[in-house]
Amino acid sequence: QVQLVESGGGLVQAGGSLRLSCAASGRTFSAFRLGWFRQAPGKEREFVAAIAWSGGWTSYVDSMKGRFTISRDNAKNTMYLQMNSLKPEDTAVYFCTADSVHWGQGTQVTVSS
């Protein structure tokens, strides 16, 4: 089993930045492909970004390329999502996942205009 705990969410003005963290415990962290998803009120959960266990491969949804950066530190069992130039439409609950099987409880990100 893997337990995932997100942190770093909050309220920020448009154009601001936040750094989300996802701390993992349980099974070997480095064995998983990790990712971030988000869910806005009334909308389905959507993919944000993913990263391979080595960190050598990353993937982003087009609308977030250049603004969001995913990274991981296997020694710390932690994954990050650096979010810059935030927009009101980025407001959502952000979830981290390991292999799309294990999920955290989510952290709220609210971007005010």
C-alpha positions as CSV (number, residue, x, y, z in Angstrom):
1,Q,0.0,0.0,0.0
2,V,1.0,3.6,-0.6
3,Q,-0.3,6.5,1.3
4,L,-0.1,9.9,-0.3
5,V,-0.6,13.3,1.4
6,E,-0.8,16.6,-0.5
7,S,0.0,20.0,0.9
8,G,0.8,23.5,-0.3
9,G,-2.6,24.5,-1.5
10,G,-4.1,27.9,-0.6
11,L,-5.5,31.2,-1.9
12,V,-3.4,33.2,-4.3
13,Q,-4.0,36.1,-6.6
14,A,-4.0,35.6,-10.4
15,G,-0.4,35.7,-11.7
16,G,0.9,34.3,-8.4
17,S,2.6,31.0,-7.7
18,L,2.2,27.9,-5.5
19,R,4.2,24.8,-4.9
20,L,2.3,21.7,-4.1
21,S,3.9,18.7,-2.4
22,C,2.9,15.1,-2.3
23,A,4.5,13.0,0.4
24,A,4.4,9.3,0.1
25,S,4.8,6.5,2.5
26,G,4.5,2.7,2.3
27,R,5.8,0.9,-0.7
28,T,8.9,1.9,-2.6
29,F,8.2,5.4,-3.9
30,S,10.7,5.2,-6.8
31,A,8.8,2.3,-8.4
32,F,5.7,4.4,-9.3
33,R,4.8,6.7,-12.1
34,L,3.4,9.7,-10.3
35,G,1.0,12.3,-11.4
36,W,-1.2,15.3,-10.5
37,F,-4.9,15.6,-11.4
38,R,-7.3,18.3,-10.5
39,Q,-11.1,18.7,-10.1
40,A,-12.9,21.9,-10.2
41,P,-16.4,22.3,-8.8
42,G,-19.0,20.7,-11.0
43,K,-16.3,19.3,-13.4
44,E,-14.7,15.9,-13.9
45,R,-11.2,15.2,-12.6
46,E,-8.7,16.0,-15.2
47,F,-5.0,15.2,-15.8
48,V,-2.5,17.9,-15.0
49,A,1.0,16.3,-15.2
50,A,2.9,13.1,-14.8
51,I,6.5,12.0,-14.1
52,A,8.3,8.7,-14.5
53,W,10.0,7.1,-11.6
54,S,13.4,8.3,-12.7
55,G,12.2,11.8,-13.3
56,G,13.6,11.6,-16.8
57,W,10.2,11.7,-18.5
58,T,7.4,14.2,-17.8
59,S,4.0,14.9,-19.4
60,Y,1.7,17.9,-19.2
61,V,-1.6,18.9,-20.4
62,D,-1.1,21.5,-23.1
63,S,-2.8,24.4,-21.2
64,M,-0.3,24.0,-18.4
65,K,2.9,23.6,-20.3
66,G,5.3,26.4,-19.5
67,R,3.4,27.4,-16.3
68,F,3.5,24.2,-14.3
69,T,6.6,22.0,-13.5
70,I,6.4,18.6,-12.0
71,S,9.4,17.1,-10.2
72,R,10.1,14.4,-7.7
73,D,12.7,13.6,-5.1
74,N,12.8,9.8,-4.5
75,A,15.2,10.2,-1.6
76,K,12.5,12.2,0.2
77,N,9.6,10.3,-1.1
78,T,8.1,13.5,-2.3
79,M,6.7,14.9,-5.6
80,Y,6.2,18.5,-6.3
81,L,4.1,20.7,-8.7
82,Q,5.4,24.2,-9.1
83,M,2.6,26.3,-10.5
84,N,3.4,29.8,-11.9
85,S,1.3,32.4,-13.6
86,L,-1.8,31.0,-11.9
87,K,-5.2,31.8,-13.4
88,P,-8.7,31.8,-11.9
89,E,-9.5,28.8,-14.0
90,D,-6.8,26.9,-12.2
91,T,-9.0,26.9,-9.1
92,A,-9.6,23.2,-8.1
93,V,-8.7,20.5,-5.7
94,Y,-5.4,19.0,-6.7
95,F,-4.8,15.3,-6.2
96,C,-1.6,13.3,-6.5
97,T,-1.6,9.8,-7.6
98,A,0.8,6.8,-7.9
99,D,0.1,4.8,-11.0
100,S,-3.5,6.1,-11.0
101,V,-4.2,3.5,-8.4
102,H,-3.3,5.2,-5.1
103,W,-4.7,8.7,-4.5
104,G,-4.2,11.4,-1.9
105,Q,-7.0,13.3,-0.3
106,G,-6.4,16.5,-2.3
107,T,-5.4,20.0,-1.6
108,Q,-7.5,23.1,-2.5
109,V,-6.0,25.7,-4.8
110,T,-8.0,28.9,-5.2
111,V,-6.9,31.7,-7.5
112,S,-8.6,35.0,-7.2
113,S,-9.0,37.4,-10.0
